[in-house]
């Protein structure tokens, strides 16, 4: 996604890679939305989601997705709580905690 920012190209890449790739990574919420809109099943947002508007957009994309949507978080209590508040009971967003070692 980073190179072409196209949901349609991301979907085509997954078709070509077949069993060798399960999903794509997106750097921005806009890229995540483009991938979900194109029908890409599994999308990982590799940047923290900051701000209520972006959290709402991730929640909306997760609700629309046919697969899994994941995000990276670095402040578990703040970001996980904000994300949880934005989600409906039937929508799940995977959260991966970044740890500085």
C-alpha positions as CSV (number, residue, x, y, z in Angstrom):
1,X,0.0,0.0,0.0
2,X,2.8,2.4,0.8
3,X,4.1,2.5,-2.7
4,X,0.9,2.8,-4.7
5,X,-1.8,3.7,-2.1
6,X,-4.3,1.8,-4.2
7,X,-6.8,-0.6,-2.7
8,X,-7.4,-2.2,-6.1
9,X,-3.6,-2.8,-6.6
10,X,-3.4,-4.2,-3.1
11,X,-6.2,-6.6,-3.8
12,X,-4.5,-7.7,-7.0
13,X,-1.2,-8.2,-5.2
14,X,-2.9,-10.5,-2.8
15,X,-4.5,-12.4,-5.7
16,X,-1.1,-12.9,-7.4
17,X,0.6,-13.9,-4.1
18,X,-2.2,-16.4,-3.3
19,X,-1.2,-18.3,-0.2
20,X,2.0,-16.4,0.3
21,X,0.3,-13.3,1.8
22,X,-2.7,-13.0,4.1
23,X,-3.2,-9.2,4.0
24,X,-1.6,-5.8,3.6
25,X,-0.2,-3.1,5.8
26,X,-1.4,0.5,5.6
27,X,0.5,3.5,6.9
28,X,-2.5,5.9,7.1
29,X,-6.2,5.6,7.9
30,X,-6.9,6.7,4.3
31,X,-4.9,3.7,3.0
32,X,-6.7,1.4,5.4
33,X,-10.0,2.7,4.1
34,X,-9.0,2.3,0.5
35,X,-7.9,-1.3,1.1
36,X,-11.2,-2.2,2.9
37,X,-13.2,-0.5,0.2
38,X,-11.4,-2.5,-2.5
39,X,-12.3,-5.8,-0.6
40,X,-8.9,-6.5,0.9
41,X,-9.8,-8.9,3.8
42,X,-7.0,-8.3,6.3
43,X,-5.4,-4.9,6.8
44,X,-2.9,-3.8,9.5
45,X,-2.6,-0.1,10.2
46,X,1.1,0.3,11.1
47,X,0.9,3.7,12.6
48,X,-0.8,4.8,15.9
49,X,-4.3,6.2,15.5
50,X,-4.5,9.6,17.2
51,X,-7.7,11.7,17.4
52,X,-11.3,10.8,17.8
53,X,-12.1,11.3,14.1
54,X,-9.4,8.8,13.0
55,X,-10.5,6.3,15.6
56,X,-14.1,6.6,14.3
57,X,-12.9,6.0,10.8
58,X,-10.9,2.9,11.8
59,X,-14.0,1.6,13.6
60,X,-16.2,2.3,10.5
61,X,-13.6,0.5,8.3
62,X,-13.5,-2.5,10.6
63,X,-17.3,-2.7,10.6
64,X,-17.2,-2.7,6.7
65,X,-14.3,-5.2,6.4
66,X,-14.9,-8.8,5.4
67,X,-11.7,-9.7,7.3
68,X,-9.6,-8.4,10.1
69,X,-8.5,-4.9,10.8
70,X,-5.6,-4.3,13.2
71,X,-3.8,-1.3,14.6
72,X,-0.6,-0.6,16.5
73,X,-0.9,1.2,19.8
74,X,1.8,2.5,22.1
75,X,-0.3,3.7,25.0
76,X,-2.5,0.8,25.7
77,X,-4.8,2.3,28.3
78,X,-5.5,5.5,26.4
79,X,-5.7,4.2,22.9
80,X,-7.4,0.8,23.6
81,X,-10.1,2.6,25.7
82,X,-10.7,5.2,22.9
83,X,-10.9,2.5,20.3
84,X,-13.2,0.3,22.4
85,X,-15.6,3.2,22.9
86,X,-15.8,3.7,19.1
87,X,-16.7,0.1,18.3
88,X,-20.0,-1.6,18.3
89,X,-20.4,-4.9,20.2
90,X,-20.1,-6.9,17.0
91,X,-17.0,-5.3,15.6
92,X,-13.5,-6.3,16.6
93,X,-10.2,-4.5,15.9
94,X,-7.0,-6.3,16.6
95,X,-4.6,-4.1,18.7
96,X,-0.9,-4.8,18.7
97,X,1.1,-3.0,21.5
98,X,4.4,-1.5,20.4
99,X,7.1,-2.1,23.0
100,X,10.4,-0.2,23.1
101,X,13.1,-2.6,24.0
